[in-house]
Amino acid sequence: MREKMKSLTRKEEIIMLSILHLKENAYLVAIADHLSQTTEKKVSLTSVHLPLNRLEKNGLIQSEFGEATAVRGGRRKKIYMVTKLGFEALEEHKRISDLLWENYLKYSSSKD
C-alpha cells in the first residue's frame, strides 16, 4: 500500500510544472506569465502567490533569493524550485490522473 501523500490541486500541479519548465527563471511574475500563455487566460499574481506559499509550507517547493538587479531597483527575485517531495507528489498525481483518464477513454470509446 502506498504511503499517504497530500494530494495536489490542479492549480498547484500546473504551478509546479511551470517551475520545472522555467528552471532558474521560476519567480512569481514569470510563473504567472507562463501560466497565462499556457492556459490562454489571465492569471493574477495573487492566484499564483498563495499556492506558492502553501506549496513551500508543505515542503513541495523551496525558494532562494537571486541577485539584486538595477532593473528591479536593487531588489532580488525569489526563485522557486521543486523539492524531492514535490517530484514525488507530481509523480503520484500523474499516476492517478493517468489511471482515471485511461478509464475514461475506455468508457468513451465503448459508447460508440
C-alpha positions as CSV (number, residue, x, y, z in Angstrom):
1,M,0.0,0.0,0.0
2,R,1.3,3.5,-0.9
3,E,2.2,6.0,1.8
4,K,-0.4,8.7,2.1
5,M,0.7,11.9,0.4
6,K,-1.0,15.2,0.3
7,S,-2.9,15.4,-2.9
8,L,-2.2,18.4,-5.2
9,T,-4.9,20.7,-6.5
10,R,-4.9,21.4,-10.3
11,K,-3.6,24.9,-9.6
12,E,-0.7,23.5,-7.5
13,E,0.1,21.0,-10.2
14,I,0.4,23.5,-13.0
15,I,2.4,25.9,-10.9
16,M,4.9,23.2,-10.1
17,L,5.1,22.1,-13.7
18,S,5.7,25.8,-14.7
19,I,8.5,26.0,-12.1
20,L,10.1,23.0,-13.7
21,H,9.7,24.5,-17.2
22,L,11.1,27.9,-16.2
23,K,14.1,26.4,-14.3
24,E,16.3,29.3,-12.9
25,N,13.7,31.8,-14.1
26,A,10.9,30.5,-11.9
27,Y,9.9,33.6,-10.0
28,L,6.4,34.9,-9.3
29,V,5.9,37.1,-12.3
30,A,7.4,34.6,-14.8
31,I,5.3,31.8,-13.4
32,A,2.1,33.9,-13.7
33,D,3.1,34.9,-17.3
34,H,3.9,31.3,-18.2
35,L,0.5,30.1,-16.9
36,S,-1.3,32.9,-18.7
37,Q,0.4,32.0,-22.0
38,T,-0.2,28.2,-21.5
39,T,-3.8,28.4,-20.4
40,E,-4.6,31.4,-22.6
41,K,-6.3,33.0,-19.6
42,K,-5.2,36.0,-17.5
43,V,-3.5,34.6,-14.3
44,S,-3.2,37.1,-11.4
45,L,-0.1,37.3,-9.2
46,T,-2.3,36.6,-6.2
47,S,-3.7,33.4,-7.7
48,V,-0.1,32.2,-8.0
49,H,1.4,33.7,-4.8
50,L,-1.0,31.9,-2.4
51,P,-0.4,28.4,-3.8
52,L,3.3,29.1,-3.9
53,N,3.3,29.8,-0.1
54,R,1.2,26.7,0.5
55,L,3.5,24.5,-1.6
56,E,6.6,25.9,0.2
57,K,5.0,25.4,3.6
58,N,4.2,21.8,2.7
59,G,7.8,21.2,1.5
60,L,6.9,20.5,-2.1
61,I,8.9,23.5,-3.3
62,Q,11.7,25.7,-1.9
63,S,12.9,29.1,-2.7
64,E,16.0,31.2,-2.7
65,F,16.7,34.8,-3.5
66,G,18.6,35.6,-6.7
67,E,20.9,38.5,-7.2
68,A,19.7,42.1,-6.9
69,T,19.4,43.9,-10.3
70,A,19.2,47.5,-11.3
71,V,16.1,46.8,-13.4
72,R,14.3,45.7,-10.1
73,G,15.5,48.8,-8.2
74,G,18.1,46.7,-6.3
75,R,15.5,44.1,-5.2
76,R,16.1,40.4,-5.5
77,K,13.8,37.9,-7.2
78,K,12.6,34.9,-5.2
79,I,13.3,31.9,-7.3
80,Y,11.3,28.7,-6.7
81,M,12.5,25.0,-7.2
82,V,10.6,21.7,-6.9
83,T,11.9,19.6,-4.0
84,K,12.3,15.8,-3.9
85,L,9.0,15.6,-2.1
86,G,7.4,17.8,-4.8
87,F,8.6,15.5,-7.5
88,E,7.1,12.5,-5.7
89,A,3.8,14.4,-5.3
90,L,3.8,15.2,-9.0
91,E,4.5,11.6,-10.0
92,E,1.7,10.3,-7.7
93,H,-0.7,12.9,-9.1
94,K,0.2,11.9,-12.7
95,R,-0.2,8.2,-11.9
96,I,-3.7,8.8,-10.5
97,S,-4.7,11.1,-13.4
98,D,-3.4,8.6,-16.0
99,L,-5.5,5.8,-14.4
100,L,-8.6,8.0,-14.4
101,W,-8.1,9.1,-18.0
102,E,-7.4,5.5,-19.1
103,N,-10.8,4.5,-17.6
104,Y,-12.5,7.5,-19.2
105,L,-11.0,6.7,-22.6
106,K,-12.2,3.0,-22.3
107,Y,-15.7,4.2,-21.4
108,S,-15.9,6.9,-24.1
109,S,-14.7,4.5,-26.8
110,S,-17.3,1.9,-25.7
111,K,-20.1,4.4,-26.1
112,D,-19.8,4.4,-29.9
